[in-house]
Amino acid sequence: MGWIIALIVGGVAGWLASMVMGRDASMGIFWNIVVGCVGSIIGNLVANQFGISGSVQEFSITGLIVAVIGAIILLGIVNLVQRGRVR
């Protein structure tokens, strides 16, 4: 049951991050879930450096915020890499 919650929270986090970064029109639900789940991993790595624990295995606001911040970081890196290419 934990992985289903992680997928749902990852999808919401990816969707929120794509809205913040202005990529909402170019991403579908699958990529929102992927960005949110990978962003959750990145966010947890960053948050652990500051002593914050945010797990998405069970729903919590802290876990969602950490996942959104990680997804924003991931989309920022993707934007930097794609900047040289015409979109």
Buried (B, 14 or more C-beta within 10 A) or exposed (E): EEEEBBBBBBBBBBBBBBEBBEBEEEBEEEBBBBBBBBBBBBBBEBBEEEEBEBBBEEEBEEBBBBBBBBBBBBBEEEEEEEEEEEE
